[in-house]
Every structure is written in C-alpha cells, then in structure tokens.
Amino acid sequence: MRWLEIRKAQLRDVPAIAALVNKYAAEGLMLSKRQVDLYENIREFVVVVTSDGQLMGCGALRTVWHNLAEVRSLAIAPEAKGMGLGRRIVDELIQEATQLGLAKVFALTYQQVFFEKLGFHVVDKAGFPQKVWLDCNQCPKQTCCDEIAVLRVLNPNAPDEDPPELIQEWKSGKEILELRVIPAEVGR
Ligand SMILES: CC(C)(COP(=O)(O)OP(=O)(O)OC[C@H]1O[C@@H](n2cnc3c(N)ncnc32)[C@H](O)[C@@H]1OP(=O)(O)O)[C@@H](O)C(=O)NCCC(=O)NCCS
C-alpha cells in the first residue's frame, strides 16, 4: 500500500517541482520557475510525496520583511486536488512562519476562495512594502499584475513599524562579541 508524506524538500525533488509548477504556469495560473532558482531556494519548499517518490504537491515560504513572508509556488498535482493537500502544505508553511516569529503571511493568487478558507483575507496590494515588488522584476505581468493579494495575520499584537537601524558598534566591527548559544525554549 502507498502512503503520503509531507516533508521539507530535498535537491532530488527539484525536477518534479519544476515540472509541476511550470505545468500550471503554462496555464497562466502561477509564475514559472527555472530549475536553477529552485536549487537556490530549495530550503524554502515543503513537498508532499507518495511512498514511492511521486510528487503530489509543493509550496514555499519566502520571508520578505521583518514581519512578513510570502506563500509561493503552491501547486497540487491534478490527480491529488481536492484531497486537502493544499491546505496541509499551507498549514505547514504557516507553522514554519510562526516558529520564525513572523506576524503576517501573504500570497498573490487567483485562488481567492481557497485562501479565504484557510484564514486569509483580501487586502490592497499597495499596502505591502516595496521589497515585495522587487521579486516581480522578471514577471511578464509586472506592469499589469491581476493577481489578488491575500493576507493572514499570525500575531495581531506584533508592532507594524520597521525595526531600528543596526547598532552602530556592531557595524564598525570594533567590538568583539562572545557567541552564546541559548536553548530555544529559554530564548523565547
Ligand atoms: C489551489 C490549489 C493549491 C488547492 O489545493 P487543493 O489540495 O486542491 O485544495 P484543498 O483540497 O486543500 O482545499 C481546501 C479547501 O479549499 C477549497 N478549494 C480548493 N481549491 C479551490 C478553488 N480553486 N476554488 C474554491 N475553493 C477551493 C476546497 O473545497 C476545500 O474547502 P473545504 O475545506 O470547505 O472542504 C490547487 O488546486 C492547485 O494546485 N491549483 C493550481 C495551481 C494554483 O493555482 N496554485 C495557487 C498559486 S498561489
């Protein structure tokens, strides 16, 4: 009997991720991805695979700002749609975002209803920091983006303003700092 596993992607998953994402990109549903970019960003990806190694879905989380990350490259194989795998992958990415201390997660998508079912709501794209749009440079729809922006707030109490500048002493490199490894549960 075959089973499914959800896990962080590995380099060997790249050709299958590229094939799945680019299939939907050819249909105009999402942005295409070059294999070279996937190899570079493979640590952002979560995949669902069958026990015999067939890719059933993928999705990625990219941090873009001090409080914001994007869910991107979310794709479920045609034969596995409607089985809850899209929700499962987004849940996994949200868990990762929470562990990173992120306050908000967004997506640019045509799948508004799907994301609304997962706790996202539609927002004005103009509200995102400029950094979000740097990644759109290579998009053919750069000047006529018709994707909908959806946002899920993870921590409503997190401050919205940008963090202060880096401490001057640190930048000058004059101060020698001792590296102390603090266990995660103590540091939180
Ligand atoms: C959109 C997509 C990721 C959804 O994945 P999925 O595994 O089929 O979705 P799930 O089974 O987890 O569905 C979760 C919920 O969303 C609903 N849903 C899923 N796709 C939907 C759609 N296109 N329109 C409306 N509702 C949808 C499901 O009915 C389910 O609702 P329920 O909880 O009330 O039963 C998948 O259809 C896909 O890969 N599409 C092509 C690529 C794409 O558009 N990716 C998004 C890029 S941002």
The ligand as an ORCA input file, in Angstrom:
! r2SCAN-3c Opt
* xyz 0 1
  C      -5.309     25.905     -5.445
  C      -4.760     24.552     -5.002
  C      -3.374     24.742     -4.407
  C      -5.702     23.956     -3.963
  O      -5.173     22.745     -3.468
  P      -6.115     21.507     -3.058
  O      -5.275     20.488     -2.426
  O      -6.908     21.106     -4.250
  O      -7.087     22.194     -2.003
  P      -7.668     21.526     -0.657
  O      -8.208     20.186     -1.008
  O      -6.646     21.585      0.412
  O      -8.869     22.518     -0.354
  C      -9.033     23.245      0.862
  C     -10.359     23.954      0.771
  O     -10.343     24.903     -0.302
  C     -11.360     24.601     -1.255
  N     -10.796     24.842     -2.586
  C      -9.710     24.277     -3.134
  N      -9.469     24.787     -4.360
  C     -10.444     25.691     -4.571
  C     -10.754     26.551     -5.665
  N      -9.988     26.577     -6.767
  N     -11.826     27.359     -5.561
  C     -12.594     27.346     -4.446
  N     -12.348     26.553     -3.364
  C     -11.295     25.734     -3.446
  C     -11.691     23.134     -1.051
  O     -13.011     22.840     -1.462
  C     -11.528     22.999      0.461
  O     -12.666     23.531      1.102
  P     -13.305     22.815      2.422
  O     -12.235     22.895      3.492
  O     -14.506     23.647      2.699
  O     -13.614     21.418      2.027
  C      -4.697     23.555     -6.205
  O      -5.964     23.494     -6.812
  C      -3.685     23.909     -7.283
  O      -2.555     23.460     -7.232
  N      -4.099     24.710     -8.282
  C      -3.273     25.049     -9.433
  C      -2.098     25.933     -9.077
  C      -2.518     27.182     -8.342
  O      -3.426     27.907     -8.746
  N      -1.812     27.454     -7.240
  C      -2.027     28.614     -6.398
  C      -0.947     29.587     -6.635
  S      -0.938     30.830     -5.351
*
